[in-house]
Amino acid sequence: MPPGDLADACSRPRRGRPRDATIDDRVLRAAVDELAGHGVGGFSVNSVAARAGVAKRGIYARWATRDALVLAALGTLAAGLVPPRTGSLREDLLRLAPQVDAVFTEPRMSILARCVAELSRYPDLYAAFRRESVDRCAAAVQDAFHDARLRGETRPDLDTDLAASAFLGALLTRQAFGRQAFGRPRGSADDAAARGDAVAGDDAAAPDGMTGLGGVANWEAAANWEAAADREGAADREGAAVPTPYHRRLVEFALAAARGSDAAAQVSG
């Protein structure tokens, strides 16, 4: 199936009775659990139906193909960013940073990383995921810089693609490597408190050498917990996302760099 058709299959409205949103939620939650346990290659619609307590035909009435369901499940783990367009680059970035950071947490990040590593074997699915989740999220950040340039908030020759990549890269790098660099081991109580995690402690064993589960011993149970927490709070995520002190420092640095002044060095110092 071409990538465009695959994405359409996820969102195309269907005729008949209105969908039961609770079934959609249960199926997507079960699909994330299935990805956590078996990855893309071992993903089974039969298993998802059993997990969700839904007939398989009910799943196919909502997602026409297995790949469409996989793509929809992966989409719930991605940031789902939209340009805030507050009229201020500072406010736009302060809204975007916590939403991006939410993706770079465990076990959410490891589920995505595992699945993305497999997607090279599924080129159509990978292309659709890149377009619908990765590229759209990056574009939301780039749009914030682009709009600011049009308003005259930045220097006129600002490379908005590079600015967005640097902003996203700083968040990803800190989550991937920065806990040790900033003096806090992964899984520490301070680390969990800074992220607002419900669980803290030593890293528990995880498959394929994945760590950062915050003391949750069972990988699939941790995935269930994270997926449920994410989706139950999805409606409130944008309003509830609160910038941390690091987010505020990063935003000030990004603003200074975008304006082309020496203020970036002063912020970092």
N, C-alpha and C positions, 0 to 999 in steps of 0.2 A: 504494500500500500504506500503511495507517495506520502512524504511528510505532511504536506498540506491536508491531505485527506485524513491522515491520522489525527491531526489536531482538531479538524472539524468534527470527527467522530466523537470527541470528548465533549463538545459543547453544543452540537446541533440539537435544537429543540425537537421533541417528538410529539405527535398528536395523541389524543386520548386523555385519560384522567390526569390531573396534576400530580406531579411526583410527590412522594412522601419523603420529605427532607431527612427524616430520621433514618430511613433506609439508605439513602445516599451516604450519610455520615457513617453508618455502621459498616457499609461496604468499603468505603475509603479507609477507615480505620483498620479493618481486617486486611485490606490490601497492603497497607504499610507494614503491618505485622508479618505478613507473608514475605514481603521484600526483606525485612529484617532477618527473618529466619532462613530464607532460601535464595535470596537474590533474584535477579531478573531471569537467569537461566532456569531456576527451579520453581518459578512462579506458576501457581496453579489456580485457575478460576474455580475449580471444584473445591479446593481448600479454602479459598476466600469465601465462597458461598457457605461452607460449613462454619467457618469462624464467625461470619456475620449473621448466621441463622436466616439466610435469604435464599430463595430458589435461584438456581443458576439462570433461568430464563429472565428473572427480574433484573439480574446484573446485566445481561445482554440487551435488555430493553433500555438500559441507561448508557452503557458503553458497548459499542457494536463489536469490538474485538478485544482479545486479551491485551494486545499492545496499547489500545486506547485506555484500558483500565490501569495498566502499569504507568502510563504517562500521567494520568490523573492523580494517581497515588504519589508519584514523585513530585508533582506540582504542589501537593499539600505540604511537602517538606521544604520547598524552595521559598524564597522570601516573598514572592508575589508583590513586588514593589510597584507603586504607581507614583508618578511625579507629584509631590505635594502641592507645588505651585502656590506657596504662601505669599509670594511677592518679595521674599527675602532669601538670599542664598544661605545665610546662617540658619534661619528657621527650617528651610528645606532639608539641610544636612543634619540638623539636630533631630528631625523626625525620621530620616532615613537610617541613620547610624544604628539605633537600637534594633530596628527591624532586620538589618543586615546581620548584626551580631547574633540575633536569635537563631539564624541558620547555622552559625559556626559554633554550635554547642553539641555536646554529646548526650545521647547517642544519635541525635539527628544527623550530625555531620558524617558520622561513620556509615550510617545507612546510605546516605547519598553517595559518599565516596565509593563504597562497595559497588553500588549499582552503576555509577558512572563508569567505573573501571570495566564493568561487563558490557556496557553499551557499545563498545567498539565492534562487538560481534553483531550488533543490530543497527546498521547504519540509518535506516529510516527512523527508528525510534530515537536514536541519538540526535539526529538532525531536528526532530520535532521537540525534544527536550531542550536542546540548545536554544531553539528559537522561542519556545513558549516560556521557559523558566530562566535560563541563564542570560540570554541576550536581552530579554525584556527588563530584567532587574538591572543589568548594567546600563541599559538605555535610560532608565528612570533617574539614575544618578547623573548620567551625562546630560540629560535634559535640564537638571537643576543648574548645572554649570552653564549650559547653553543659554537658558533663560536669563541667568545673571549677567552673562556677557551682553545680551541684547539690551538689558536695563542699564548697562554701564557700570555694574558693580565690580567688574573684573577688567583686567587689561584687555584691549581689543583683539590682541593676537593670541588669546588663551587657547591652548590645545585642549578642548573639552574632553576628548577621548582619553588623553593622557591624565588629565586631572581626575576623571572618574576612576580610571584604573588605579591611580595612586591612592585614592581615598579607599576604595574597596580592598586594595592590597594591604593597606595598613591594618584594617580590621581583621582580615584573614590571617596575616602574619602573626598578629598578637595572639589570636586564638590558637594558632598552630604551635607557636614557639615561645610566645611572650610570657607565659606564666613563670617559667624558670628565670627568664631574663629580667622580669620585674620583681624577683625576689619571693615569689609565692609558688610553691609546688602545686602541680595539678591535684585537684581533689581536696585541697586544704579547706578548712572551715572559712578562712578569709576569702578564698577564691570563690567558694559557693555563695557566700554572702554577697560578694560583689556582683555575681550574676543573678542573684535571687533564686538560686536552686533550692528545691525542697529537700535534697539529699546531699550529704557531704560525707567525706571519709576517704580512706585509702582507695586507690583505683582497684576495681575488681577485675578478675580475669575476664577477657572477652575473646571471641574467636578471631583468628587471623591476626593476633597480636594487637588488636584494637584496645585502647585504654581510655580512661577519662569517664567511666561510668559512675563515679561518685559513690562507690561502695555498694552498688546494686549488684548482687551476685549473679542473677540470671539475666542473660542478654536479651532474651525475647521479652521477659517481664519489663525490663527497662525500656525497651522499644515501645511496648504497650503503654507504659506510663507516659513516656514523652509524647507519643502520638496523640493520646487522649488529651493530655494537658494542652497541647498545641491547638487541637481542633476545637476543644470546648471553649478556648479563649480566643478563637479566630476572629469573632465578630468585634471583640474589644481590643484586639492587638494594637491597632494603630493608635488609639487613644491612650492605651495603658502603657505603651512603650516609653520608658523614661530614660533620657540620656544619662550616662554615668559621667563622673569627672573626666575619665579618659576620652569619652566621646566629645566632651566640650573642648578639651585641649586639642584633639584632632581637628575639630571643626574650625577652631581659631587658626590653627596652622594652615589648613586648607584655604581658608579665606585670605590669609596673608600671602600665601604662595600665588593664589589666583589673581591677587591685585598687583603682584609683581614688585612688592616692596621688600625692605629689609626686615619687616615685622615677623616673618617666618622664623628667622634666626632668634629674634627676641622671645617669641612664644616657646620655641624648643628649649631655650636656655632657661 
